[in-house]
């Protein structure tokens, strides 16, 4: 009997609030997820003056594919002279960013309110 293909998993939710686009990532961000997420993140980070928050709060696991995805988003936002903030409350993901020295390249926030508040007070 042929196995039925499971429905695609939603790894991302995108919405606008406080003048920013929030990209909320979910689950395990590995090579399989990155294949689905790249077009979604490219659409959000396309264009000038993008103001993007990537919320990693619901992320359970992230490997180097996830880090590459974040770096790609950061580069695209910077090329468009925009602003990118990562919401990253998980100690293990923060540790990965610190060990790889990527923490110095990203604006990190412990929660979404902090990320949105930081932007509002900077305006």
C-alpha positions, 0 to 999 in steps of 0.5 A: 500500500503506498504511503500517503504524503503528509500535508506540508508543515507551516513553519512560519506565520507573517503579520504586521504590527507596530509598523513592522513585519513580524516573521514568527518561526515554528518548530525545528528549523533545519534543512527541510524547514529552510527549503520552505522558509527561504521563499517566505523570508525572501518575500518579506526582506525584499525591497528598501527600508524593510523593518522586520522582526524574526520571532524565534520564540516558538522554535524548538530546534535550530541547526546551521541551516537555520543560522544560514537562513537568518544570515541571508535575511539579515543581509537582504534587509541591510542591503535595502537599508532596513532594520532586522531584530531577532526575538530569541529567548531560548538560551540554546539558540542564543548560545549558538549565536554567541559561539558562532560570533553571529550575536554581534551581527544581530540586534537581539531581543528577549521578547516581542514587546522588547523588539517592537518597543526598541524600534518605537523608541528609536524612531 
